[in-house]
Amino acid sequence: MSFLQITDLHVSVEGKEILKGIDLSLDMGRTAIIFGPNGSGKSTLMGAILGLPGYEITQGSITFKDHDISRLSVDERSRLGIGLSFQYPPSIKGVRLRTLLQTLNRHTPEKIAEYAQLLNLTGYLDRDINVGFSGGERKRSEVLQLMIQMPDLLLLDEPESGVDIENISVIAEGLRIILEKDQPISKRKRSAIIITHTGFILDYIKADIAFVIMNGHVLGCGAPGEIFEEIRRDGYNKCSSCFAEKFCEENKGAL
C-alpha cells in the first residue's frame, strides 16, 4: 500500500460538496504538486487529510502509513506524522514563538537556534507568533515549526504565496532539509503535497509528480514541469475539456 492512499474521497463544507470522489496516492519520499484554479478543492483536500474542523468526509477513505485516519482527530493525525503549513498563517498573541517550538519538544535548544538562524528568524523567537510579521516572515515561521516537528507528510498550501524571491529561496532550503532532498529517493522517509498557483516553488524544490484538481475531481497526473508549462501556456482550458469528457463518460449511462 502507498504511504498515503486517498480513495473515492467526498468532502463537504457547510453542507456543500467540494470534493466529489478524489483518488490519489503518494509513495514514501515523494513530493507531489497540486495545480488547479481557485475554488477547485485543493485547500479542502489539505484540510480533509489533516482533519481540520469544518471538513466533513461523507464518503471514501484516507489511509496513511497503513492507518485509516478518516475519523481520527487533528492531534491524532499529527502524532502519526502529518504537518500543515497554512496559506495564511494566523497570529497568536501572548504566545512566544520560542515557547511553541520548545513545546514541540523534538529538538534541543541548540537545534532550535540553528534552524532559526538558517531561516533568518533568530530575532523573532521571543516575539508573539506571527504578530507584526510580514508575509515572508510568517511563511518562514511556519517552516521553522515544521523543521522542529519533522513530520513524515508535509502539507504545504501555497508556500510561495505573497513571498518575494529571496524568501522563497530561504523557505525552500528549510523544506529541502525536512524532505531529505540531499538523499537518494530510496532513502527518503518524508513526503510532501504542495499546492501552488505560481509554480515558482518548482524552481527550488524538485517534485516527482503533479496532479490537476478541477471541480472536486482529480483529472490526471504527470511530470510537474510539463503540466505547469501547459497551464502557463493555455491556462486551464485543456483541463476543462478533460473534465467535460470525464463528466460525460461517467454519466453517459444516465443521459
ZIVENUR-V618252 format. One line per field, one symbol per residue. burial: + if it has 9 or more other C-alpha atoms within 8 Angstrom, else -. Layout:
BEGIN
burial->???
END
This chain:
BEGIN
burial->-++++++++++++---+++++++-+++++++++++++--+++-+++++-++---+++--+++++---+++---+--++--+++++++-+--+--+++--+++----+----++-+++++-+---+-+++++----++++++++++++++-++++++++++--+---++++++-++++++++------+++++++++----++-+--+++++++++++++--+++--++-++----+--++-++--+---------
END
